[in-house]
Amino acid sequence: MPLIVLPITPSDIRSVYDVYFSAFEGNVMLEILFPMAFIDGKITEEFRAGHATHQLEYLKSTPLEHTLKCVDTDTNEIVGMAVYGVYFKERQYDEYKSPSGCEWLEGQERKRCEKLLVPLWKKKEELLEGRPHVYCQVLAVDPKHQKRGIGALLMQWGIDVAEKLKVPIYLESTLAAVRLYEKMGFDRVKGSVVQKPEITGLDHDIEVPLFYKMPKSNPNFDFGHLKDKGYTHRTETRTRVMV
Ligand SMILES: CC(C)(COP(=O)(O)OP(=O)(O)OC[C@H]1O[C@@H](n2cnc3c(N)ncnc32)[C@H](O)[C@@H]1OP(=O)(O)O)[C@@H](O)C(=O)NCCC(=O)NCCS
């Protein structure tokens, strides 16, 4: 029986984020994003419930963000999830500017999280500005169901939407996902963001590869080529994107 990608309904929120937390278990980013979630290295029930409630509220305020589930129709189980921003119109600075910080945290925890996220936010802002694009914010597959093509299926949803809109698709990758994006025809933005041991607490740098894919339907626009030239000006780029 097929795997199918569908938009989530409110009743899916907890299962969808259980998949997310399982997929990212052991990833240092999760502990930096949600230090309050863990007791003895495990995410507590209390945190999961609070997080689900918060996500549901958040969804109401972000009509351009779409949370998807991948369902195994043999078992009805949610086996993967993705979150996409679909920005089909040009946006003004107020609409695309980065968040003011990691407002869900305080003190040193907030500072640490911002050191991790702000360079990623700024890079995206600098590369894409208010130009129409699709942004894959999260992609996660339940570890029990990885290597069945679920990641590719969820990714294809975003690629198809970007193709229909004739806009680029952009994402920040983990090292685990690099092969998937390369196989699916993504190109790497020149220069990745590097997270240093003083932020992560690890003994090595973590590279965050940044990927984009231009729509086949708009071959005149080569984002990587323009970036190599240090070209980011929005007005000129917009005329190419909208051709
Ligand atoms: C990265 C991630 C989303 C990939 O999900 P996935 O469902 O395993 O991805 P796919 O199954 O589509 O592809 C993964 C591999 O399985 C292979 N595969 C796909 N279908 C298969 C099948 N039926 N049988 C065997 N292998 C298969 C693919 O060819 C691919 O092989 P490769 O690793 O040699 O390139 C998943 O590992 C994950 O959630 N990781 C943790 C979170 C994360 O890093 N997310 C990315 C954030 S940017």
The ligand as a Gaussian input file, in Angstrom:
#p B3LYP/6-31G(d) Opt

LIG

0 1
 C       17.335000      12.856000       6.162000
 C       16.055000      12.061000       6.265000
 C       14.850000      13.035000       6.227000
 C       15.961000      11.098000       5.071000
 O       14.732000      10.406000       5.167000
 P       14.510000       8.975000       4.464000
 O       13.058000       8.717000       4.479000
 O       15.393000       7.950000       5.057000
 O       14.999000       9.318000       2.976000
 P       14.808000       8.385000       1.689000
 O       14.368000       7.018000       2.088000
 O       13.990000       9.116000       0.701000
 O       16.294000       8.334000       1.152000
 C       17.330000       7.894000       2.006000
 C       18.072000       6.723000       1.377000
 O       17.227000       5.589000       1.336000
 C       17.273000       5.019000       0.027000
 N       15.973000       4.397000      -0.225000
 C       14.838000       4.984000      -0.601000
 N       13.863000       4.058000      -0.754000
 C       14.422000       2.868000      -0.442000
 C       13.941000       1.540000      -0.380000
 N       12.676000       1.251000      -0.693000
 N       14.790000       0.587000       0.030000
 C       16.071000       0.857000       0.356000
 N       16.598000       2.099000       0.312000
 C       15.783000       3.084000      -0.074000
 C       17.505000       6.217000      -0.854000
 O       18.019000       5.855000      -2.116000
 C       18.509000       6.958000      -0.042000
 O       19.766000       6.328000      -0.195000
 P       21.147000       7.054000       0.071000
 O       21.198000       7.381000       1.550000
 O       22.139000       6.050000      -0.311000
 O       21.138000       8.284000      -0.756000
 C       16.004000      11.206000       7.569000
 O       17.202000      10.450000       7.636000
 C       15.880000      12.019000       8.835000
 O       14.780000      12.346000       9.270000
 N       17.034000      12.342000       9.475000
 C       17.073000      13.070000      10.736000
 C       16.539000      14.455000      10.590000
 C       17.248000      15.222000       9.506000
 O       18.461000      15.226000       9.414000
 N       16.458000      15.917000       8.679000
 C       16.947000      16.707000       7.588000
 C       16.820000      18.121000       7.993000
 S       17.391000      19.180000       6.747000

